[in-house]
Amino acid sequence: LGQRNFLPRRNVALRWEHGGAVLKRQVGACCAKPPSACSLLPLRGAAPGQMSFTSGQPAKRAGPSPVLQERPARPHRPVRCVPQETELPRPYPNEIPHNEKLLSLKYESLDYDNSENQLFLEEERRINHAAFRTVEIKRWVICAMIGILTGLVACFIDIVVENLAGLKYRVVKDNIDKFTEKGGLSFSLLLWATLNASVVMVGSVIVAFIEPVAAGSGIPQIKCYLNGVKIPHVVRLKTLVIKVCGVILSVVGGLAVGKEGPMIHSGAVIAAGISQGRSTSLKRDFKIFEYFRRDTEKRDFVSAGAAAGVSAAFGAPVGGVLFSLEEGASFWNQFLTWRIFFASMISTFTLNSVLSVYHGNAWDLSSPGLINFGRFDNEKMGYTIQEIPIFIFMGVVGKSSALSIRLV
């Protein structure tokens, strides 16, 4: 009687003793709810300790208690189901409330431990050698895509900053030329301050009210993520868009910030999105790379994205690998080293190629990173052999300073 599919087609009366009082439950074909939703009513003529179950068929006596007896059904009288005020005991423990589930999912740490139980081992045995080779190829393809997209994002930031900053300086320069002839620069100074303040305010508003996790460089957040701390929205596409816009507006506004630090966060977001084959911000699932939808796999790709961001910012693929190794990742192996180095090389090469084409030097590859001090004439500005001891001395001083800080 506990299942809706097993409701009888004729009226049924069920009675039993509960707490010294005889109670009755009536269900029937007219009842659209299961018996647990019907009320308990007193039933007359029953002795304590007896239970009466009536239907259209005779029942056998099971003993003195409970007693089963037959009673004619009432087909013409509909049975009215009354909701219970008190809920009957459940056979299983209550489920965790929905709000507690959301709270747990929001602050629960990431699971970087592979549970190698019997089911996991059986599933791994079913995968043949060709499938393992396919998975490994997909890992390298994802690393290449991470490097390409990270380099393109760095190119976009650099080109937009260059154009917006050039536009701002041209406007200020025209006003300086105009008002210098009249003997005053107050309006030009006010215009310059207004433009900077306006641009910075727009960047601050979109970060504060749209995605606050995009504030700052993002390096501490990525370090936390790589060490198992779950920060909501830290690797979302929405965070990447706000981060890119905030960096552009901050640099154009003249703040003492750079494009290099946020590139680490941007590369990590790109890696997290590509490796999972879906976007939570867009609410789209592309049904690709489903094998890598685990925290351990995602962590390795985020390490590659952070290294690609460092490589794109400074033009140093080895530096990106060392950053992930020393500062970010909590897990490392030899195969991960080569994949991260591959992603870093692709990122630097993409940035260098696109910026060289943009600046009119297609095959020069003269823009390895976002930091560029311009072109120098080696005949006039080249290094000499007398400067080598100075460079050695600078390296020794820097290493000694780092060692003293380490010892303290």
Secondary structure, DSSP 8 states (H G I E B T S, - for coil): --SGGG--SS-EEEEEEETTEEEEEEE-TT--S-GGGS--EE-TT--TT--EEE-SS------SSS--------TTS-------SS----SS-----HHHHHHHHHH----------HHHHHHHHHS-HHHHHHHHHHHHHHHHHHHHHHHHHHHHHHHHHHHHHHHHHHHHHHHHHHHHTTT--HHHHHHHHHHHHHHHHHHHHHHHHT-GGG-S-SHHHHHHHHTT---TTTT-HHHHHHHHHHHHHHHHTT-S--SHHHHHHHHHHHHHHHHHTEETTTTEE----GGG-SHHHHHHHHHHHHHHHHHHHHS-HHHHHHHIIIII-S---HHHHHHHHHHHHHHHHHHHHHHHHHTT-TTT----SS-------HHHH---GGGHHHHHHHHHHHHHHHHHHHH-
